[in-house]
Amino acid sequence: MASKRGEAKVRVERTPAEPDLASSVPWYRLMVLTRRFEDEAERAFRRGKIGGYLHLYSGQEAVAAGFLAAIRADDIFFTAYRDHAHAIFRGTPPEAVMAELFGKQTGVAKGKGGSMHLFDVPRGFYGGYGIVGAHIPLATGAAYALRYQGTDRICLCFLGDGAMNSGSFHEPVNMAAVWGQDGMCPIVYIVENNKYAMGTSVDRSTVVTHLASKFGLHGIENEQVDGQDFLTVRRAAERIVARVRATGRPYAIEAITYRLVGHGAADLFQPYRNKGEVEEWKQRDPIQILERELHRAGVLDDAQVAAIHKEAEEKVAAAIKYAEESPEPPPEELPRDVSAQG
Amino acid sequence: MAQVLTYRDALRATLMEEMDRNPAVVLLGEDIGVYQGTFRITADFLTRFGPKRVIDTPISELGFVGAAVGMAMLGLRPVVEVMTWNFSLLAADQILNNAAKLRYFSGGQVNVPLVIRGPNGAGVQLSAQHSQSLEALYAHFPGLWVVAPATPADARGLLLTALRGKDPVVFLENAALYGAKGEVQDGAAAIPFGQAEIMRRGHDVTIISYSRMVHLALVAAEQLAQQGIEAEVINLRTLRPLDRETLIRSVRRTHRAVVVQEQWRPFGAAAEIAAVIYEGAFDLLDAPVERVTGADVPMPYARNLELLALPHERDIVAAVQRTLYRQ
């Protein structure tokens, strides 16, 4: 916390306090649920039930879970198109998310957005976005609005490593730093560095591979975190969120993580990486890491683990059934929602 | 009581009035505060409303237009000044892919009450990159309203509607009109989008235009009157929505139409308006719809070439004469 503005630092925060562990069990449950959700969504895609693009979060769960565990019910967040987990972690019913993927009337956006455009505004989820980096300015302006309205709410902006090479990263981040000087930009930028922008690795697209440090160039405090370890992410998130809420200044964190699945469901052959690398990262599966920690601390036993997995299977099966049986949007929906007036 | 105001002062006064009335209105843009605004629309606003409401931005069109979209999603009512619409191309993705579509792809969960305003069209010898008319580009996209006031009264009435609606509005001003004077009624009400104004009555031909070209059409109509031709002149005020009804009703009466635009001819606003006329008045037309447009070249710098590239009232007169087979 004593670091100067602009300096990057790596923090290791293990040995959490006991209450932290017990309160992490529901997050373990959500992570298991989400993994199952993604697996089943992919199967539904192969069956032709889901169209378009389908980007799965498997392997990266601890990042979104750790941060969403640290914010208040009235805080808000934005992310890109790998967004199913963010919705489910926040409490959006999995069946409404699945129905959206199936293009049904009962989906979160009435079947008009699909996988890349999940929204749950009553829960503070201001959207999934399909153009890489283009949601970063939105989140930045939203953070300004929260302060302008006199609240102490904050905004989280999840983004991928690939987004950081776009102009839509540098422009708003620079503005956030300027606005932060007056305490007018309570935002946390959370880089989900999963090593690849589609098939282009970080080191093939930038020389500065310490991505957190790029925020430092704009005068924003930043750090890296092990994105596979939920407890570490959560503790960092709690500290950062409290600080941003108090100061109204932006902060950035780069979570080092890995996507265990392809870029999208159509990325079958993954010529940009070898199987050995994927296998290596499977040893650092965030769900297993958290499971081990909770097990060791005695807040989770084998029977509970089995029950949680069974419950996830049932919930996702119910979500698939609900999505399949839901009606398509009626033709009258086509022109609705384009404009508020006329 | 009516007051004579310039187009600039009509915009300025309306903006100020709404900011006094509604604390959710904030302004963003380059040099709108300390510098007082490139075209002085926001002169003295910083002193009056403070830096939290009058935000001088870095030169980051993508960044500040996008940030304004985010503010609008959270319930503020941002008004972005683009120094000229040419620079909006740097923010095109934010306008076209976010502002215009957010409401739809969220299934109606968010509104984007955003106004983006600034001068559109040619100036004087500003050359190729600073002289563009982008109305057809923006009017192509569902989810945006596209407004192009021709008079101080339009400027006030349309800005009021823009500032009180719930949708993103592309508000196209014209630098050559900022000093133009006109009557504005005290406390004048908002002008709803999609209501064209008939600026001059006539029965021989309908001249349809918007923004600065309306004034050329009025000059041309004067000249035509001296030849015994009575032209009806329609000021569209908004391109999206387009007041199809007023257009069609007029052309069904005059049987002839000339559409005037400053922008390039291919795929321009005039092509759309001509199609609307063909769809609604084909059986009553006595001549093909004529288009008067800018030349199909990037804007040249040399003044003589620039004048050749822009529509002139004599072009309108000639087009009207063609519809009457008088050439």
Interface residues (C-beta under 8 A of the other chain):
Chain A: I76 F78 G107 V108 A109 K110 G111 K112 G113 H117 F119 D120 V121 Y126 G127 Y129 I131 A134 H135 I136 P137 L138 A139 T140 G141 A142 A143 Y144 A145 L146 Y148 Q149 G167 S168 E171 P172 N174 M175 V178 D182 M184 R336 D337 V338 S339 A340 Q341 G342
Chain B: V26 P51 K52 T57 P58 S60 L62 G63 F64 V65 G66 A67 A68 V69 G70 M71 A72 M73 L74 G75 L76 P78 D93 Q94 N97 N98 L102 R103 Y104 F105 S106 G107 G108 Q109 V110 N111 P142 G143 W145 G165 K166 D167 F193 G194 P241
